[in-house]
Amino acid sequence: MAKDLTIIIGGGLAGVTSFYELCARDKPCLLLDSESAVAQGTSFANGGGLHPSLPDPWNNPGIGRHLLASLFQRDAAMKLHFSQLPNLFGWGMSFIRNSRRGAYEAITRANFDLAEYSTRQTQALQQFLNLDYDAAAPGTLKLLRSAGERDEALRLADMLAEKGLAYEELDRAALLACEPSLRDAPDLIGALRFAGDGIGDARRFCEGLAAAAIERGGRMRLNTKVEHLLFENGKVCGVRFEGEEMRGTVVLAAGVAAAQLARPLGFNLPIRPAKGYSLTLDAAGQADCPKHLLVDPTPHIAITPLGSRLRILGMAEFSGFDRHIDPKRLLQLHRFFAGLLPDLADRLDWQKAEGWVGLRPMSADGRPFIGQSAIEGLWLNVGHGHLGWTKAVGSARILADAMTGREAEINAAPFSPNAGERRLR
Ligand SMILES: Cc1cc2nc3c(=O)[nH]c(=O)nc-3n(C[C@H](O)[C@H](O)[C@H](O)COP(=O)(O)OP(=O)(O)OC[C@H]3O[C@@H](n4cnc5c(N)ncnc54)[C@H](O)[C@@H]3O)c2cc1C
């Protein structure tokens, strides 16, 4: 047994970035994942957006009414399923409690700091390690279709501008000059442009970063499902898998599976899955592809250019751990794309489009849990929800700083598992 081995459970964005950051600081590390490669869970085909411009949690004021109405709307972008009401009761109460304007704004500001820090660190890491993951920094266009949408988008942007978010407002003519591919979208009145946002393929990033961690001495064991955490004398002291025990300090980065692994310790980790979809198309050689990350706030759908591919993503369904791909949801994404980019939609091969679902690990208060838990020997990097790519590198830095006794470079207190009312156990 290596005396100070750190065992990381989970090889998605949260786990792989933690793995790299700890290995880069000479910590002996072992990454475990139940799948045969890294990033096979929620980090596989996400939207690819590194967008500090969209740090607001989904539990915004008014979300309670919206979710209740969604029980009766089959195609709602954010949908609550009747079958999940018993499983979501306690979590849901906290989700709604945190949607009060004061809490919502404080969480949005804290998330922005982390997202901004993380995006810059991701870009620095890409250059330092020369990682190849279709990284680009074209910026985000938040599309606007009505005066109401514009007011709401401006309210958020102005609030974050006080913290350093740069944005510009584009009317329709300026929008089309900046993104000519949108010329056939009839009802856009303009957009907000966030030039500091980036994009990149999270799965390929994880593959490159895991290799860099291994070069720095890290060990990785795939096809290895952790059954439970070892708990002795009030401390977590390792993990058990396939009849074997491995001792060390544990970092729980298991995405939506984290709550289940923490439960036997008496932790009720408030993380629940929110199912989302993506559809990836080959657009090699096609003219008039969008250059920006396009976000449409009302249907919660976005389009990301990833190298020679285009990815459409959206939806949030509270339907438990169900990973079934509903073809009607993919059709919704297709229709959205065709409404925005009709000419390009006619030229793409939709038969070959790759549909995917992922389960976002949603915390009840819209903030991830990063740092030491109330139990000695157990550290957390979980609950990044819909922003796990944007926040991954920054979160891992905060974790590694804390584990190696350094001060974090931003205020990490809002993400502490022990902060105020979010203290676990
Ligand atoms: C449709 C969609 C679009 C999105 N778009 C964006 C975006 O544009 N920008 C953004 O910032 N975020 C986006 N996200 C969110 C982001 O993808 C997630 O927050 C992020 O992937 C979560 O990473 P994770 O490492 O916590 O979880 P995961 O990637 O799910 O990793 C958890 C890992 O733990 C492993 N594991 C679980 N249990 C065990 C066990 N018992 N033993 C061993 N291994 C185990 C799993 O195999 C998995 O590999 C999107 C999500 C979805 C679904």
PDBQT file of the ligand as one rigid body, heavy atoms in Angstrom, charges set to zero:
ROOT
HETATM    1  C1  LIG A 501     -26.780  17.279 -23.026  1.00  0.00    +0.000 C 
HETATM    2  C2  LIG A 501     -25.719  17.861 -22.139  1.00  0.00    +0.000 A 
HETATM    3  C3  LIG A 501     -25.037  18.986 -22.560  1.00  0.00    +0.000 A 
HETATM    4  C4  LIG A 501     -24.084  19.584 -21.742  1.00  0.00    +0.000 A 
HETATM    5  N1  LIG A 501     -23.393  20.656 -22.202  1.00  0.00    +0.000 NA
HETATM    6  C5  LIG A 501     -22.471  21.258 -21.416  1.00  0.00    +0.000 A 
HETATM    7  C6  LIG A 501     -21.761  22.384 -21.896  1.00  0.00    +0.000 A 
HETATM    8  O1  LIG A 501     -21.917  22.817 -23.039  1.00  0.00    +0.000 OA
HETATM    9  N2  LIG A 501     -20.896  23.001 -21.054  1.00  0.00    +0.000 N 
HETATM   10  C7  LIG A 501     -20.690  22.560 -19.763  1.00  0.00    +0.000 A 
HETATM   11  O2  LIG A 501     -19.936  23.188 -19.032  1.00  0.00    +0.000 OA
HETATM   12  N3  LIG A 501     -21.301  21.441 -19.306  1.00  0.00    +0.000 NA
HETATM   13  C8  LIG A 501     -22.191  20.794 -20.103  1.00  0.00    +0.000 A 
HETATM   14  N4  LIG A 501     -22.864  19.685 -19.649  1.00  0.00    +0.000 N 
HETATM   15  C9  LIG A 501     -22.590  19.217 -18.275  1.00  0.00    +0.000 C 
HETATM   16  C10 LIG A 501     -21.329  18.356 -18.187  1.00  0.00    +0.000 C 
HETATM   17  O3  LIG A 501     -21.271  17.463 -19.262  1.00  0.00    +0.000 OA
HETATM   18  C11 LIG A 501     -21.337  17.593 -16.851  1.00  0.00    +0.000 C 
HETATM   19  O4  LIG A 501     -21.458  18.513 -15.786  1.00  0.00    +0.000 OA
HETATM   20  C12 LIG A 501     -20.046  16.806 -16.660  1.00  0.00    +0.000 C 
HETATM   21  O5  LIG A 501     -19.850  15.924 -17.735  1.00  0.00    +0.000 OA
HETATM   22  C13 LIG A 501     -20.087  16.015 -15.363  1.00  0.00    +0.000 C 
HETATM   23  O6  LIG A 501     -18.836  15.376 -15.231  1.00  0.00    +0.000 OA
HETATM   24  P1  LIG A 501     -18.574  14.359 -14.064  1.00  0.00    +0.000 P 
HETATM   25  O7  LIG A 501     -17.153  13.954 -14.149  1.00  0.00    +0.000 OA
HETATM   26  O8  LIG A 501     -19.082  14.913 -12.782  1.00  0.00    +0.000 OA
HETATM   27  O9  LIG A 501     -19.545  13.112 -14.392  1.00  0.00    +0.000 OA
HETATM   28  P2  LIG A 501     -19.331  11.956 -15.461  1.00  0.00    +0.000 P 
HETATM   29  O10 LIG A 501     -18.770  12.465 -16.711  1.00  0.00    +0.000 OA
HETATM   30  O11 LIG A 501     -20.624  11.222 -15.569  1.00  0.00    +0.000 OA
HETATM   31  O12 LIG A 501     -18.235  11.039 -14.812  1.00  0.00    +0.000 OA
HETATM   32  C14 LIG A 501     -18.515  10.186 -13.706  1.00  0.00    +0.000 C 
HETATM   33  C15 LIG A 501     -17.704   8.930 -13.913  1.00  0.00    +0.000 C 
HETATM   34  O13 LIG A 501     -17.808   8.129 -12.756  1.00  0.00    +0.000 OA
HETATM   35  C16 LIG A 501     -17.811   6.765 -13.159  1.00  0.00    +0.000 C 
HETATM   36  N5  LIG A 501     -18.405   5.989 -12.069  1.00  0.00    +0.000 N 
HETATM   37  C17 LIG A 501     -19.653   6.139 -11.538  1.00  0.00    +0.000 A 
HETATM   38  N6  LIG A 501     -19.831   5.252 -10.544  1.00  0.00    +0.000 NA
HETATM   39  C18 LIG A 501     -18.681   4.542 -10.439  1.00  0.00    +0.000 A 
HETATM   40  C19 LIG A 501     -18.277   3.481  -9.585  1.00  0.00    +0.000 A 
HETATM   41  N7  LIG A 501     -19.069   2.969  -8.636  1.00  0.00    +0.000 N 
HETATM   42  N8  LIG A 501     -17.022   2.976  -9.757  1.00  0.00    +0.000 NA
HETATM   43  C20 LIG A 501     -16.183   3.477 -10.711  1.00  0.00    +0.000 A 
HETATM   44  N9  LIG A 501     -16.546   4.476 -11.547  1.00  0.00    +0.000 NA
HETATM   45  C21 LIG A 501     -17.771   5.004 -11.404  1.00  0.00    +0.000 A 
HETATM   46  C22 LIG A 501     -18.639   6.781 -14.426  1.00  0.00    +0.000 C 
HETATM   47  O14 LIG A 501     -18.361   5.668 -15.239  1.00  0.00    +0.000 OA
HETATM   48  C23 LIG A 501     -18.201   8.082 -15.080  1.00  0.00    +0.000 C 
HETATM   49  O15 LIG A 501     -17.144   7.900 -15.986  1.00  0.00    +0.000 OA
HETATM   50  C24 LIG A 501     -23.808  19.044 -20.455  1.00  0.00    +0.000 A 
HETATM   51  C25 LIG A 501     -24.467  17.886 -20.054  1.00  0.00    +0.000 A 
HETATM   52  C26 LIG A 501     -25.414  17.295 -20.875  1.00  0.00    +0.000 A 
HETATM   53  C27 LIG A 501     -26.097  16.047 -20.438  1.00  0.00    +0.000 C 
ENDROOT
TORSDOF 0
